[in-house]
Amino acid sequence: MPLDFTAIDFETANNSPASPCAVGLVRVRNGQIVDSFESLFQPPAMHNWFSTGNIAVHGITPKMIESAPQYSEVLQKVLAFIGDDVLIAHNASFDMGVLRASAEAASAELPKISYCCSLLISRKTYNLESYRLNQVAYAIGHEEFDHHNALADSDACSRIIIHAANRHGAENLDQLMAATKLTLSSF
């Protein structure tokens, strides 16, 4: 079984996990990045306001999403892109929380999704002072990326997993999970 997965990253409009305004996905096949998807969109109703703190982090403003599609439209494209892949996110509890809460806010059903966390894998693989996404990316030599851009962050996440698998001599996610003594989660 090859090293196949999809990395995901969300940016949110405010502190609600049901307020995504951007998503980035990167597909990996056989340990190589082969495809990507990104979109800005309008967060689900009741969660579609922007906090100045979140804008300061990712730079996405209400004006930038005025003519963007609704989240429910983008969610269907996201799920189609993911297919049956295992999802990987850096601090997966955040991104999986966003996926669940925003799907509920949009009255959408999610299929069964398995996932794991590149943050946890990093802690079991590297000896760093910080395991923030940008710090781990820098440590593996991926230094030039637009941190807090959803596509750039999911790309960095995918590169971390590929590097960690190589470091552990893992040919697939099962072997990487075994090497790091972690297990896949699902919802």
N, C-alpha and C positions, 0 to 999 in steps of 0.2 A: 504494500500500500504506500503510495507516494505522500509527500508533504503537501496536502491540499487543505485550504481553508479560505475564509473571507474575513478580512479585518474591517472593523466598523468604527466610526467616530461620529458623535453628534455634538453640535453646538446648540445651546439653549438660549432663548430670548430673555429668560428671567430665572429665578431660583426654583421654579416648578419643574419637576421632571417631565411634565406633560407639555413643555413649551419648546420642543425642538424647532430650530429655524434653518438648520443646515445639516447635511449628512454627507459623509464620504465613505466609500466602500472600495476595497482593493481585493481582487481575487488572486489567489496563489494556486498554481498547479505545478506539481513536481518540484516544489521549492523555488519556483520562479514567478515573479509578478507578471500576470498575463492580461489583466483587464481592470478597469476602474469605473466608478460611477460617482457623480457628485451632484448635489442639487441644493439650491436655496429654496425655501418654501414658506408659506404662511403657517404659523403654528396653529394647532387646534383652537377653535373658539373657546373663549373663557381663559385661555392661556396665551393669547396673542399680543401681549404687551411686552415692551422691552425695558429692562432695567439698565441704568447707566453703567453699573458695574459689569454686567455681561457685555455690553457694547464695548467697554474699555478692554475687555479680554480678547474678544474675537473680531471686533470692528464691523459687525453686521448691524445695520441700522434699519428702522422701519421703512425708510424710503427704498432701500435695496430690495425689499420683498413685496413692494406694492403690486407689481404685476406678476409675481411668482405664483406657481400653482399652490393649491391647497395641500396640506399635509396628507390628507387621505389619498390623493392622487399619487403622490410621491411614495407613500408607504407601499402601495401595490407594486411599484417599480423596484423598490428596495427588496421586498420579499421575493420577487421574481429573480432578482440578481443573486440573492443569497441561495435560493434553491434549497438543497439538502445539506449545504456546507455547515461545518462548525464555524461559529462566529468567534472572533478574537478581538478584544478591546483592551486598551491600557486603562486599568481601573474599571473592569467589566461591570462591577456592581452599579456604577453610574450609568454607563451606556445601556445596559440591559434594563435598568430602572426606567430610563427614558423611553426605550422601545415599548415596554409594557404599559407605562402610564400614558404615553401619547396614543398608543393604539386604543386603549380604553377611552380616552377623551374623544377620539375620532370614531368611536363605536365600531372598531374593526377587530376581527378575531385574528389571533396570531397562530401559526402552526407550531408544532413542537420544535423548539430550537435548542440545540446544544451549544455551549459556549465555554470558553476559558479566558483567563486573564493574563495578558503579557506582563503586567506589573508583578503578579505573583511568580510567574516564570522567571522574570528578571531577578527577583530576590533570591531565587534558588540557583541562579546561573552566574551572576556577577557579584563582585564585592565593591559596591559603590557607596558613597556618602548619601546620595539621593537616588531614588528610583522613579523620579518624575519622568514623564515621557521624553522630554528634550534631553535630560541628563543621560538616560540610557541610550538614546539615539546617538548622542555625542560620543559616548563610551565605545560604541561599536563602529564609529567612523562615519556615521550619517549626520553630518554637521550642518548642512545647508538645507533647511526646510522652514516653511512658514508655520511655525507652531501656533496652534489654535485655529488653523484652517482645517476643516474637517477632512478633506482629501489628503492633505499633507500629513495630518496626524495618523490617519489610517494607513498611509503608506509607511510612515515611520514604524508603526506597530507591526506591520507585516515584515519589515526588514529585521526588526528585533527578534521576531519568532524564527525567521529563517536563520539568523546568526546563532541564536540559542540552540536550535536543532543541530546545526553544524558543530557547535562547540561540544554538545553532548553526544555527537555521533548518532543522532536520531534520524532515521529515514522517513518518519511519519509522526503525526501528532500523538498516536498511542505510545510510541517509544519516547517522545519528548515528555509526555505526562508521567510515564514510568520513571524516567531519569530525574525528574524534578519532584517526584512523589506527590503529584497533584492529580486531581480527577476532573473530568468534564462535569459541568453543571448543566441543568436544562430547565426549561419552563414550557 
